[in-house]
Amino acid sequence: MLLRLMGSVEAAAMNLASVMKDRYSLGSVAAIWDSNNNIYSEDYLEAFASGWGTDDAWVEGSSVPDWQQDSLFSSTFDSSTNDGLLMATSFLVDSGADSVLIIASGSNAASIIRMLCRENFDGLIIVSGWAVTSDLSARGTGTLEGVVFSQQYDPAFDGPRFVNFKKNYLDRFGTEPSFGAIFGYEAADLVIRAMDKGFNRSASAIKQNILSLEPHEALQGNLHLDSFGDPVHGVFMFHFRSGMPVRLE
């Protein structure tokens, strides 16, 4: 009975890798990932490699990589230790890669990015969706310029339905809607549409009604679920400009 409106982490990571490689003509990526959330981190790493290229895989280690043989190089770190972030930053700087991928929380990602700036790292910095929280913006002030990430909604989306929703939400609650508010509204709207399709209000009937709905205009573009109950849509790509996330077209 599980249906979802947010796409998988794997799909988001694959899409991000493919777009970054093509858009910025990247040749190499060094990644660090927090072992304290290995379920998320390892899945993200594997999916990113799949999006990078069908024959590519991460080479793990702490030595300086041979970029003539491999294009993806990774190392884990423990964010709970005093020197974990320092070791992670040193690995990225010493790798010689033209881009880095940080799979960590918002606060830890912000700390690593600040240290990369102090080391004058001039490559592309990519962060996973896990890092894109208020902690990243608050703690990374002044160092986030050009940092790239993806997420499944655009807070500045200018479609009329979303603009109206955001205005009404702000008027009622005094704050702009979070991703939870946006997808919560979408979920309720989907159930109501399904219940309006017939008098049978059993759980199984509602599920089938949801899956049989035609693609319809949601808050941010058309919404459609496949036969497995997963959303059929892409992700939005962003980079920071003057401290604000700006969508990549």
Secondary structure, 3 states (H helix, E strand, C coil): CCCCCCCCHHHHHHHHHHHHHHHHCCCCEEEEEEHHHHHHHHHHHHHHHHHHCCCCCCEECCCCCCCCCCCEEEEEECCCCCCHHHHHHHHHHHHCCCEEEEECCHHHHHHHHHHHHHCCCCCEEEECHHHCCHHHHHHCCCCCCCCEEEECCCCCCCCHHHHHHHHHHHHHHCCCCCHHHHHHHHHHHHHHHHHCCCCCCCHHHHHHHHHHCCCEEECCEEECECCCCCECCCCEEEEEECCEEEECC
